[in-house]
Amino acid sequence: MDDHAHAEAFGPTISDGRVAGDSRDVEARAATRPSGAWLRDLPAILSAGLICGLLTAMFAISAAALLFSTVLSTHITLAIGICLFGTIVLSAVIALFSSCPGMVSVTQEVTVVTLAVIAASIHTRMFATHGEAETLATIIVMIGLATAMTGVALFAMGAFRLGRLIRFIPYPVLAGFLAGMGWLIVSGAMAVVLGAPVTAQSLPALLEAANLIKWLPAVVFALVVDLAARRSGSPLVLPLAIATFLLLFHAGAWMLDLSTAELQRQGWLFEPAQDGSITLPFQDNPLAQADWAIIWSEIPKMTALLAISAAALLFASSGIELSVRRDIDLDRELRAAGFANMLAGAGGGAAGFQGLGLTILAHHMGAPYRITGVLVAGVCAAVLFFGETLLSFIPIPLFGGLLLWIGGGLLVDWLISVSARVSRREYLVVLLIVLLIVTVGLLEGVVVGVFAAAALFTLEYARVDVVKYAITGETYHSRVEHDPDDQSYLRTSGAQTLVLRLQGFIFFGSVHKLHRRVGECFAKPEDSAIRFLVLDCRDVTGFDSSAVQSLTKICGIIRAKEGRLIVCGLKPPISERLNRLLLGGADAPPLLYFEEVDQALAWCEDRLLHDWQDRPSKHQTHSIADQMARALGHREAFQTLQPYLEKIELAPQSALIQQGEGGADIYFIESGSIKVHLNTADERPVHLRTLGPGTIVGEMSFFLQRARTASATAETAATVWRLRQQHLSRMAQVEPQLAHALNSYFLRTIAERLDQSNRVVKSLTD
């Protein structure tokens, strides 16, 4: 036991200002208790330990009746020993190592049902060829081995911090499993009450008087307990109901003058063993008599117990966390339950884990202490060694009623009420799992349910469009700002470039939509044909092999139209895989790869401009005089403007503007290219725009009179002309018409850039 567990052994624990408890009074008292306050709460601890211990023992005995409900029913005392021994170990160990003081644990019905199914399978296979002693030993060893395997699996999950795995189990599968468990528990309860399993052929016999008077009290008890518990919410409902049932039963037996032997003969009480004591599972060395070949063949079914126990444990722990309003470490609960099951399995005990209802009851009674769970184990031990008279005192319908209450609650919650919490398709999966569990088997139902849920998820996920948005080069341009004539041409010819931003995992269920969409785009008439398809994969998490094959087909479609496929933004592992599959060989499809979509768009724009036969810039010089003449609409504009300008020659990678510095200058780019970028905290600058000849930079600070919002660096050798703010003010006095034309040019440039951004936003939101 670690230091934290030792410190909490006899004291409440406060987590985030809250004390483990379910009432505000308990929290308020516990928050101010000194470390030795458990002595003051000793009466509450003793009463909680006694009541929870007796209830835990009764639940364990009920589970024992379920364990051998269809086979080996004459060995009920052995089944009780198996379940009680497992409960004792689970309660003591988990109470000491749990992250929540006051945790009460028990052999659970959901695990016992699985063990009962395996036991029935072993009995069926060995009945005709083996003796009863050998069959019994094989079942005992199977139970211990399955419990120990469950413990190892749970401990490993906790050690590797896999408590979060509960989030990956499909909800319909868990709902179907719990509903199926409810049905198995209900059918087991009826078998316990009637002394024989209920089948389709034996259903009419349920209405016979001899059977009716046995199962009807169990059903009434379950209904009364459920109704009272839902209406009152008091944790004392179950103990009072059990006491009332016992009083009425024995009063009726006394009035009818029925002896214990007569009640046992008529099936109202369990018949005790020949020696009158409960049998422990590790007596008579069952390891030497077991048929290990049969046990190994049942290993696949035991794996179902691992999954069931892990899922149910995590659900129970989450429910306890919400009910007692205390943070619970799920990984620590897995380790505690794993260690406890390994010890229980070593002695032949049945598997189990933290009990939701019993733990809440202990906290309701003001006993959120580790010693409470130890006392529960002590009470169960007393029942195991000195409580054989319980079998001659507690009626079988009471055990059946407890099982009906548990199983019926699971059916109501997870077969009926769950229909309002899931979609129609998911509910069909729940019904499918329950139907298979009832007609075929537990393992088959869970496995088919997992596949059905996976298929449903695939169908639903396939409906999500892998194309997050589609936009053409008419509105979506690269960050390279070209000459005004080139910019105008790119807007009119931009329809030849199509950008598809993909999202999610591209797999066989969704890639066909992309394939069909690309086929439709490239089937358009020649005058509106697409030349370049850019797949922006920044939001893509992966491709399956079917998606890769579809990309190959898309490449074929594009190649037939003499186009190019460009992929950008792929994560390195995905790009390496695609490069191996799509770029290897002489007949490789026409695919290009860029890291960023801006690089892809810039390449497309360069190709479009290169193929423009009548491009004006081919026949024009890039002198500042020509640029000013086109911008200001006056042939002699530069001669008039030159006295106000200052020429600057920039070497490659030299800084023109520094982010954060003051300055009110604007620059005309005559030649070269200027890259505008934003410096960030992670030292990776964000590329904002690349400006070429005939454009301006620095206009924001020039007009807003504030510090520079971005940096500008020469990508190549460049020539720029600087206009200072004070020179423009002097120009407005000396050359007002020129100043007006220059301001109009500035405003037009800013408006065009804003319009470009607006058109991109509009295109993405349409």
C-alpha positions in Angstrom: 0.0 0.0 0.0 1.5 3.3 -1.0 1.8 6.4 1.2 -1.3 7.9 -0.1 -3.4 4.8 0.5 -1.9 4.4 4.0 -2.8 8.0 4.9 -6.4 7.4 3.8 -6.8 4.1 5.5 -8.7 5.5 8.5 -9.6 9.0 7.2 -11.8 10.8 4.7 -10.1 12.3 1.7 -10.8 15.8 0.3 -10.4 16.3 -3.4 -10.7 19.8 -4.9 -12.4 21.0 -1.7 -15.0 18.2 -1.8 -15.2 15.2 0.5 -16.3 11.7 -0.6 -19.9 11.6 0.3 -23.3 12.1 -1.3 -24.9 14.6 1.1 -23.9 18.2 1.9 -24.0 17.5 5.6 -21.5 14.7 5.2 -19.3 16.9 3.2 -19.5 19.8 5.6 -18.6 17.6 8.5 -15.8 15.8 6.8 -14.2 19.0 5.5 -13.4 20.1 9.1 -12.6 16.7 10.6 -9.1 16.1 12.1 -7.1 13.1 11.1 -8.5 10.9 13.9 -12.2 11.8 13.3 -12.8 8.2 12.1 -13.1 7.3 15.8 -16.0 9.7 16.2 -17.7 8.1 13.1 -17.1 4.6 14.4 -20.8 3.8 14.9 -21.5 4.8 11.3 -18.5 2.8 10.1 -19.6 -0.3 12.0 -23.3 -0.1 10.9 -22.3 0.6 7.3 -19.8 -2.3 7.4 -22.4 -4.7 8.8 -25.3 -3.7 6.5 -23.1 -3.5 3.4 -21.4 -6.7 4.4 -24.7 -8.6 4.7 -25.9 -7.2 1.5 -22.6 -8.1 -0.2 -22.8 -11.6 1.1 -26.4 -12.0 -0.2 -25.5 -10.6 -3.6 -22.6 -13.1 -3.7 -24.9 -16.0 -2.8 -27.4 -14.8 -5.4 -24.6 -14.8 -8.0 -23.6 -18.3 -6.8 -27.1 -19.4 -7.5 -26.8 -17.9 -11.0 -23.4 -19.6 -11.5 -24.8 -23.1 -11.2 -28.3 -22.3 -12.2 -28.4 -24.7 -15.2 -25.7 -27.2 -14.3 -24.4 -28.8 -11.1 -27.2 -27.2 -9.1 -26.7 -29.8 -6.4 -23.3 -28.2 -5.7 -24.7 -24.9 -4.7 -22.5 -24.7 -1.6 -19.5 -24.9 -3.8 -20.8 -22.1 -5.9 -21.4 -20.0 -2.8 -17.8 -20.7 -1.7 -16.5 -19.6 -5.0 -18.4 -16.4 -5.0 -17.9 -15.6 -1.3 -14.2 -16.2 -1.4 -13.8 -14.0 -4.5 -15.9 -11.3 -2.8 -13.8 -11.4 0.4 -10.6 -10.9 -1.5 -12.0 -8.3 -3.8 -13.5 -6.2 -0.9 -10.4 -6.2 1.2 -7.8 -5.6 -1.5 -9.7 -3.0 -3.5 -10.7 -1.2 -0.3 -7.0 -0.8 0.5 -5.7 0.2 -2.9 -8.6 2.1 -4.5 -8.4 5.8 -5.2 -11.7 6.3 -3.4 -11.9 5.5 0.3 -15.1 3.6 1.2 -15.1 1.5 -2.0 -17.1 -1.7 -1.6 -16.5 -4.5 -4.1 -18.3 -7.7 -4.9 -18.4 -10.6 -7.3 -20.5 -9.1 -10.1 -23.5 -10.7 -11.9 -22.2 -9.6 -15.3 -19.0 -11.5 -14.8 -20.7 -14.5 -13.2 -23.1 -14.8 -16.2 -20.1 -15.2 -18.5 -18.5 -17.8 -16.2 -21.9 -19.6 -16.1 -22.0 -19.7 -19.9 -18.5 -21.2 -20.0 -19.3 -23.6 -17.2 -22.4 -24.8 -19.1 -20.3 -25.3 -22.2 -17.8 -27.4 -20.3 -20.5 -29.4 -18.6 -22.2 -30.2 -22.0 -18.9 -31.3 -23.5 -17.8 -33.5 -20.5 -21.2 -34.8 -19.4 -21.1 -38.0 -21.5 -17.4 -38.8 -21.3 -16.2 -37.7 -17.9 -17.3 -38.2 -14.3 -19.0 -35.6 -12.2 -15.9 -35.0 -10.0 -13.7 -34.4 -13.0 -16.2 -32.1 -14.6 -16.6 -30.2 -11.4 -12.8 -29.8 -11.0 -12.5 -28.6 -14.6 -15.1 -25.9 -14.0 -13.5 -24.8 -10.8 -10.1 -24.5 -12.4 -11.7 -22.6 -15.4 -13.2 -20.1 -13.0 -10.0 -19.5 -11.2 -8.0 -19.2 -14.4 -10.5 -16.9 -16.0 -10.5 -14.7 -12.9 -6.7 -14.6 -12.8 -6.5 -13.8 -16.5 -9.0 -11.0 -15.9 -6.9 -9.7 -13.1 -3.7 -9.7 -15.2 -5.5 -7.9 -18.1 -7.0 -5.2 -15.7 -3.7 -4.6 -14.0 -1.9 -4.3 -17.3 -4.5 -1.8 -18.5 -4.0 0.3 -15.4 -0.2 0.0 -15.6 -0.2 1.3 -19.1 -2.8 4.0 -18.3 -5.5 2.7 -20.6 -8.5 3.8 -18.5 -9.4 6.1 -21.3 -10.2 3.1 -23.5 -13.8 3.3 -22.3 -14.2 6.2 -24.7 -13.4 4.0 -27.6 -16.1 1.3 -27.0 -19.1 2.0 -29.2 -22.1 3.0 -27.0 -24.6 0.7 -28.8 -22.3 -2.2 -28.2 -22.2 -1.5 -24.5 -25.9 -0.9 -24.4 -26.6 -4.2 -26.2 -24.1 -6.1 -23.9 -25.7 -4.7 -20.7 -29.2 -5.4 -22.0 -28.1 -9.0 -23.0 -26.6 -9.3 -19.5 -30.0 -8.3 -18.1 -31.7 -11.0 -20.1 -29.3 -13.6 -19.0 -29.6 -12.6 -15.3 -33.4 -12.6 -15.6 -33.4 -16.1 -17.2 -30.9 -17.3 -14.6 -33.1 -15.9 -11.8 -36.1 -17.8 -13.1 -33.9 -21.0 -13.3 -32.9 -20.4 -9.7 -36.5 -20.0 -8.5 -37.9 -22.9 -10.6 -35.0 -25.2 -10.2 -34.7 -25.7 -14.0 -33.8 -23.5 -16.9 -36.7 -21.8 -18.7 -37.0 -22.8 -22.4 -39.5 -22.1 -25.2 -41.0 -25.5 -24.5 -41.4 -24.9 -20.8 -43.0 -21.5 -21.0 -46.6 -22.8 -20.6 -45.5 -24.5 -17.4 -44.9 -21.1 -15.8 -48.6 -20.7 -15.3 -49.0 -23.9 -13.4 -49.9 -23.3 -9.8 -46.8 -25.1 -8.4 -44.5 -22.8 -10.4 -46.6 -19.7 -10.2 -46.4 -19.5 -6.5 -42.6 -19.7 -6.7 -41.8 -17.1 -9.3 -44.6 -14.6 -8.6 -43.3 -13.6 -5.1 -39.8 -13.0 -6.7 -41.3 -10.8 -9.4 -43.4 -8.9 -6.8 -40.3 -8.4 -4.6 -38.3 -7.0 -7.6 -41.1 -4.7 -8.6 -41.7 -3.4 -5.1 -38.0 -2.8 -4.5 -37.6 -1.0 -7.8 -40.6 1.2 -7.3 -39.7 2.1 -3.7 -36.1 2.8 -4.6 -37.1 5.1 -7.5 -39.6 7.0 -5.5 -37.8 7.4 -2.2 -34.1 7.3 -3.2 -33.3 6.0 0.3 -30.4 3.5 0.6 -32.4 1.7 3.3 -35.1 0.5 0.9 -33.3 -2.7 0.0 -32.4 -3.8 3.6 -36.0 -3.1 4.7 -37.4 -4.9 1.7 -35.2 -8.0 2.5 -36.2 -8.0 6.2 -39.9 -7.7 5.3 -39.7 -10.5 2.8 -38.0 -12.8 5.3 -40.5 -11.9 8.0 -43.5 -12.6 5.8 -42.0 -15.8 4.4 -41.2 -17.4 7.8 -44.5 -16.1 9.3 -46.3 -17.8 6.4 -44.3 -21.0 6.9 -45.0 -21.0 10.6 -48.7 -20.5 10.0 -48.8 -23.3 7.5 -46.7 -25.5 9.9 -44.1 -26.2 7.2 -40.8 -27.5 8.5 -37.4 -26.6 7.1 -37.0 -30.0 5.6 -40.4 -29.7 3.9 -39.6 -26.3 2.5 -36.3 -27.7 1.1 -38.1 -30.7 -0.4 -40.6 -28.4 -2.1 -37.8 -26.2 -3.5 -38.4 -23.1 -1.3 -35.0 -23.4 0.4 -31.6 -24.6 -0.7 -30.7 -28.1 0.5 -27.4 -27.9 2.5 -24.4 -30.0 1.7 -23.9 -33.4 3.3 -21.6 -32.0 5.9 -23.7 -28.9 6.3 -20.9 -26.4 5.5 -20.0 -24.2 2.5 -17.3 -25.7 0.3 -14.2 -23.7 -0.6 -13.0 -23.9 -4.2 -9.4 -24.9 -3.5 -10.3 -28.0 -1.5 -9.5 -31.5 -2.8 -6.8 -30.2 -5.2 -9.0 -29.6 -8.4 -5.8 -28.9 -10.4 -5.0 -32.6 -10.5 -8.4 -33.7 -11.7 -9.2 -31.0 -14.3 -9.2 -31.7 -18.0 -6.8 -29.0 -19.2 -7.5 -29.7 -22.9 -11.1 -28.7 -22.3 -10.0 -25.6 -20.4 -7.6 -24.4 -23.1 -10.4 -24.7 -25.7 -12.5 -22.3 -23.7 -9.8 -19.6 -23.7 -11.6 -17.6 -26.5 -14.7 -17.3 -24.4 -12.6 -16.3 -21.4 -11.4 -13.3 -23.4 -15.0 -12.1 -23.5 -14.8 -11.9 -19.7 -11.7 -9.6 -19.9 -13.5 -7.1 -22.2 -16.7 -7.3 -20.2 -15.0 -6.8 -16.8 -12.9 -3.9 -18.1 -15.9 -2.1 -19.7 -18.2 -2.7 -16.7 -15.5 -1.7 -14.2 -14.8 1.6 -16.0 -18.6 2.3 -16.2 -19.1 1.5 -12.5 -16.1 3.7 -11.5 -17.4 6.6 -13.6 -20.8 6.2 -11.9 -19.3 6.2 -8.5 -17.2 9.3 -9.4 -20.4 11.1 -10.3 -22.4 9.8 -7.3 -19.9 10.5 -4.5 -18.7 13.7 -6.2 -15.1 12.8 -6.0 -12.4 12.5 -8.7 -11.5 8.9 -9.2 -8.3 7.7 -10.9 -9.5 5.1 -13.4 -6.1 3.7 -14.0 -5.6 3.1 -10.2 -9.0 1.4 -10.0 -7.9 -0.9 -12.8 -4.7 -1.8 -11.0 -6.5 -2.4 -7.7 -9.2 -4.6 -9.3 -6.5 -6.4 -11.3 -4.4 -7.2 -8.3 -7.5 -8.3 -6.4 -8.7 -10.6 -9.2 -5.3 -12.2 -9.5 -5.4 -13.1 -5.8 -9.0 -14.3 -6.0 -8.3 -16.3 -9.1 -5.3 -18.0 -7.4 -7.8 -19.4 -4.8 -10.5 -20.3 -7.4 -12.7 -17.3 -6.6 -15.0 -15.7 -9.1 -14.2 -12.4 -10.8 -15.6 -9.1 -9.8 -14.9 -5.4 -9.3 -16.0 -2.2 -7.6 -19.7 -2.2 -6.7 -21.6 0.9 -7.7 -24.7 0.6 -5.4 -22.9 -0.7 -2.4 -20.2 2.0 -2.5 -22.9 4.7 -2.7 -24.7 3.1 0.2 -21.5 3.2 2.3 -21.0 6.9 1.5 -24.7 7.6 2.2 -24.3 6.1 5.7 -21.4 8.4 6.4 -18.6 5.9 6.1 -16.2 7.0 3.4 -13.3 5.1 4.9 -11.1 2.3 3.7 -11.8 0.3 6.9 -15.5 0.1 5.7 -14.5 -2.2 2.8 -12.3 -4.2 5.1 -15.3 -4.7 7.5 -17.4 -5.8 4.5 -14.8 -8.5 3.8 -14.9 -9.5 7.4 -18.7 -10.0 7.4 -18.5 -12.0 4.2 -15.8 -14.2 5.8 -18.0 -14.8 8.8 -20.8 -15.8 6.5 -18.4 -18.1 4.6 -17.2 -20.0 7.6 -20.1 -19.7 10.0 -23.1 -18.8 8.0 -24.2 -22.2 6.5 -27.5 -21.7 8.3 -28.3 -18.9 5.8 -29.1 -21.6 3.3 -31.8 -23.0 5.6 -33.1 -19.5 6.5 -33.1 -17.4 3.3 -35.8 -18.5 0.7 -34.9 -19.1 -2.9 -37.5 -16.6 -4.2 -35.6 -13.9 -2.4 -32.4 -14.7 -4.3 -34.4 -14.8 -7.5 -36.1 -11.5 -6.6 -32.7 -9.8 -6.1 -31.5 -11.2 -9.5 -34.7 -10.1 -11.2 -34.3 -6.6 -9.7 -30.8 -6.3 -11.1 -31.5 -8.0 -14.5 -34.8 -6.2 -14.9 -33.2 -2.9 -14.2 -30.6 -3.6 -16.9 -33.3 -4.5 -19.4 -35.4 -1.4 -18.7 -32.4 1.0 -18.8 -30.5 -0.6 -21.8 -33.2 -2.1 -23.9 -36.2 0.2 -23.4 -35.0 3.6 -22.1 -31.9 3.6 -24.3 -34.1 3.9 -27.4 -34.6 7.6 -26.6 -30.8 8.2 -26.4 -29.6 6.6 -29.6 -30.6 6.8 -33.3 -32.8 4.3 -34.9 -29.9 2.6 -36.6 -27.9 2.4 -33.4 -30.9 0.9 -31.6 -31.1 -1.8 -34.3 -27.5 -2.7 -33.3 -28.6 -2.9 -29.7 -31.5 -5.2 -30.6 -29.2 -7.4 -32.8 -26.7 -7.9 -30.0 -29.5 -8.8 -27.5 -31.1 -11.2 -30.0 -27.8 -13.0 -30.7 -26.9 -13.2 -27.0 -30.4 -14.8 -26.3 -30.4 -17.2 -29.3 -26.7 -17.9 -30.0 -24.3 -16.9 -27.2 -22.7 -14.1 -25.3 -19.4 -14.0 -27.2 -21.1 -14.2 -30.6 -23.4 -11.4 -29.7 -20.6 -9.1 -28.6 -18.4 -9.9 -31.6 -21.2 -9.4 -34.1 -22.2 -6.3 -32.3 -18.8 -4.8 -32.6 -18.7 -5.5 -36.3 -22.2 -4.1 -36.7 -21.3 -0.9 -34.8 -18.1 -0.6 -36.9 -20.2 -1.1 -40.1 -22.7 1.5 -38.9 -19.8 4.0 -38.1 -18.4 3.4 -41.6 -21.7 4.1 -43.2 -22.2 7.3 -41.1 -18.6 8.5 -41.6 -18.9 7.8 -45.4 -21.7 10.3 -45.5 -19.3 13.1 -44.4 -18.0 14.9 -47.4 -14.2 14.6 -47.6 -14.2 17.9 -49.4 -14.2 20.6 -46.8 -14.6 23.3 -49.5 -13.9 23.8 -53.2 -12.6 27.1 -54.6 -11.2 28.1 -58.0 -8.3 30.3 -58.9 -10.8 33.1 -59.9 -11.1 34.1 -56.3 -8.3 32.1 -54.5 -4.9 33.4 -55.4 -1.5 32.7 -54.1 0.2 35.3 -51.9 2.3 36.5 -54.8 1.0 39.9 -56.0 1.6 40.2 -59.7 1.6 43.1 -62.1 -2.0 44.6 -62.4 -2.4 43.2 -66.0 -1.2 39.8 -64.9 -3.5 39.9 -61.8 -6.5 40.7 -64.0 -5.7 37.9 -66.3 -5.4 35.4 -63.4 -8.9 36.4 -62.2 -10.4 35.7 -65.6 -8.4 32.5 -66.2 -8.5 31.2 -62.6 -11.3 28.8 -63.4 -8.7 26.5 -64.9 -7.4 25.9 -61.3 -9.5 24.0 -58.8 -8.6 23.7 -55.1 -10.2 21.0 -53.1 -9.5 21.1 -49.4 -9.9 17.6 -48.0 -10.6 16.6 -44.4 -10.6 13.5 -42.1 -9.5 10.0 -43.0 -9.9 9.2 -46.7 -11.0 5.6 -47.0 -13.0 3.3 -49.2 -16.3 4.5 -48.0 -15.8 8.2 -48.7 -13.2 8.4 -51.5 -15.7 7.5 -54.2 -17.4 10.9 -53.7 -14.1 12.6 -54.4 -13.5 10.4 -57.5 -17.0 11.2 -58.8 -16.6 14.9 -58.2 -13.2 15.1 -60.0 -14.7 13.2 -63.0 -17.5 15.7 -63.2 -15.1 18.6 -63.1 -12.9 17.3 -65.9 -15.9 16.4 -68.0 -16.8 20.0 -68.6 -16.6 21.6 -72.1 -13.2 22.8 -73.3 -13.9 26.5 -72.7 -14.4 25.9 -69.0 -12.1 22.9 -68.6 -9.9 22.6 -65.5 -6.1 22.2 -66.1 -4.9 22.0 -62.5 -6.4 20.2 -59.6 -4.9 21.1 -56.2 -5.7 18.7 -53.3 -5.1 20.6 -50.1 -4.5 17.8 -47.5 -3.7 19.9 -44.4 -6.7 18.4 -42.6 -6.2 14.8 -43.8 -5.2 12.3 -41.2 -4.6 9.4 -43.5 -5.4 7.3 -46.6 -6.3 3.7 -46.8 -5.2 1.5 -49.8 -8.6 2.0 -51.5 -8.1 5.8 -51.3 -4.6 5.5 -52.8 -6.0 3.5 -55.7 -8.7 6.1 -56.3 -6.0 8.7 -56.4 -4.3 6.7 -59.1 -7.6 6.7 -61.1 -8.0 10.4 -60.5 -4.5 10.9 -62.0 -5.6 8.9 -65.0 -8.6 11.2 -65.5 -6.4 14.3 -65.3 -3.8 12.8 -67.6 -6.4 12.1 -70.2 -7.3 15.8 -70.1 -3.7 16.9 -70.2 -4.0 18.4 -66.7 -1.9 18.1 -63.6 -2.7 16.8 -60.2 -1.0 18.7 -57.3 -1.0 17.5 -53.7 0.0 19.7 -50.9 0.0 19.9 -47.1 0.4 16.2 -46.5 1.9 15.0 -43.2 5.3 13.5 -43.8 4.4 9.8 -43.2 1.4 10.1 -45.6 3.4 11.9 -48.2 6.2 9.3 -48.1 3.6 6.5 -48.6 1.9 8.3 -51.5 5.3 9.1 -53.1 6.2 5.4 -53.0 2.9 4.3 -54.5 2.2 7.1 -57.0 5.6 8.5 -58.0 7.6 5.4 -58.6 8.2 4.1 -62.2 8.4 5.5 -65.7 4.6 5.5 -66.1 4.0 7.5 -62.9 0.9 9.7 -63.1 1.4 13.5 -63.5 1.4 14.4 -59.8 3.3 17.3 -58.1 3.8 17.7 -54.4 4.2 21.0 -52.5 4.3 21.5 -48.7 1.9 24.5 -48.8 -1.1 25.3 -50.9 0.3 28.7 -51.6 3.3 27.2 -53.3 0.9 25.1 -55.4 -1.2 28.1 -56.4 1.9 30.1 -57.3 3.1 27.3 -59.6 -0.3 27.2 -61.3 -0.3 30.9 -61.8 3.2 30.9 -63.3 2.0 28.2 -65.8 -1.0 30.2 -66.7 1.0 33.4 -67.2 3.7 31.5 -69.1 1.1 30.1 -71.6 -0.6 33.6 -72.1 0.4 34.4 -75.7 -0.6 38.1 -75.6 0.8 38.9 -72.2 1.6 42.6 -72.1 4.5 42.3 -69.7 6.3 40.3 -72.4 6.6 43.4 -74.5 6.9 46.0 -71.7 9.9 47.1 -69.6 9.7 47.0 -65.9 11.0 50.5 -65.3 9.5 52.6 -62.6 8.6 55.2 -65.2 6.4 52.7 -67.1 4.9 51.4 -63.9 4.0 54.9 -62.7 2.6 55.8 -66.1 0.2 52.8 -66.0 -0.7 53.3 -62.3 -1.3 57.1 -62.5 -2.5 57.3 -66.1 0.1 60.0 -67.0 3.2 59.4 -69.2 5.3 62.0 -67.3 4.1 60.9 -63.8 7.5 59.6 -62.7 9.4 62.7 -63.8 7.1 64.8 -61.6 7.2 62.3 -58.8 10.9 61.5 -58.8 12.0 64.5 -56.6 9.9 63.1 -53.8 11.3 59.5 -54.0 14.4 57.8 -52.8 15.9 54.9 -54.6 17.0 51.8 -52.6 18.9 48.8 -53.8 18.4 45.6 -51.8 20.5 42.6 -51.7 18.8 39.1 -51.4 17.5 38.4 -47.9 18.1 41.9 -46.7 15.4 43.5 -44.6 13.3 46.4 -45.9 10.7 46.6 -43.0 11.0 45.3 -39.5 7.9 44.3 -37.6 7.2 46.5 -34.5 9.4 49.4 -35.7 8.0 52.8 -36.2 7.9 54.3 -39.7 5.6 56.1 -42.1 7.2 55.2 -45.5 5.6 53.5 -48.5 7.7 51.6 -51.1 7.2 51.2 -54.8 8.7 47.9 -56.1 10.5 48.4 -59.5 12.1 45.0 -59.7 12.7 41.8 -57.7 10.3 40.3 -55.2 9.6 41.3 -51.6 8.3 38.7 -49.1 6.0 40.0 -46.3 5.9 37.8 -43.2 4.6 38.0 -39.7 7.0 37.1 -36.8 5.5 34.7 -34.2 6.4 33.6 -30.7 7.5 30.1 -31.9 10.1 31.8 -34.2 8.4 30.5 -37.3 7.4 33.4 -39.5 4.0 33.3 -41.2 4.2 34.1 -44.9 1.6 36.7 -45.7 2.3 37.9 -49.2 5.0 38.0 -52.0 5.1 41.3 -53.9 6.5 41.7 -57.4 7.3 44.7 -59.7 4.5 47.3 -60.0 3.2 46.8 -56.5 3.5 48.7 -53.2 4.4 47.7 -49.6 4.1 49.5 -46.3 0.8 51.1 -46.9 -0.8 50.1 -43.6 1.6 52.0 -41.4 1.8 54.8 -44.0 -1.9 55.6 -43.6 -2.5 54.5 -40.0 0.6 56.1 -38.5 1.4 53.2 -36.3 4.2 50.6 -35.8 4.8 48.1 -38.5 2.5 45.1 -38.3 4.7 42.8 -40.4 8.2 42.5 -41.8 9.3 42.7 -45.4 12.4 41.0 -46.8 13.9 41.0 -50.3 13.7 37.4 -51.7 15.9 38.4 -54.6 17.9 41.4 -55.5 15.4 44.2 -55.7 15.0 47.9 -56.5 12.5 49.9 -54.6 11.6 53.6 -54.3 10.7 55.1 -50.9 8.1 57.8 -50.4 8.1 59.4 -47.0 4.9 60.8 -45.3 6.2 64.3 -45.1 7.1 64.3 -48.9 3.5 63.3 -49.7 2.3 66.2 -47.6 4.6 68.6 -49.4 3.5 67.1 -52.7 -0.1 67.9 -51.8 0.8 71.5 -51.6 3.0 71.8 -54.6 1.5 69.2 -56.9 -2.1 68.7 -55.7 -3.2 66.8 -58.9 -0.3 64.4 -58.6 -0.9 63.9 -54.9 -4.6 63.2 -55.6 -3.7 60.7 -58.4 -1.2 59.0 -56.1 -3.7 58.7 -53.2 -6.3 57.3 -55.6 -3.8 54.7 -56.7 -3.1 53.8 -53.1 -6.8 53.5 -52.2 -7.4 51.4 -55.3 -4.7 49.0 -54.4 -5.9 48.7 -50.8 -9.5 48.2 -52.1 -8.4 45.5 -54.5 -6.6 43.6 -51.8 -9.6 43.9 -49.5 -11.9 42.9 -52.3 -9.8 39.8 -53.0 -10.0 38.8 -49.3 -13.8 39.4 -49.3 -14.3 37.2 -52.4 -12.3 34.4 -50.9 -14.4 34.6 -47.7 -17.6 34.7 -49.6 -16.5 31.7 -51.7 -15.7 29.7 -48.7 -19.0 30.5 -46.9 -21.3 29.9 -49.9 
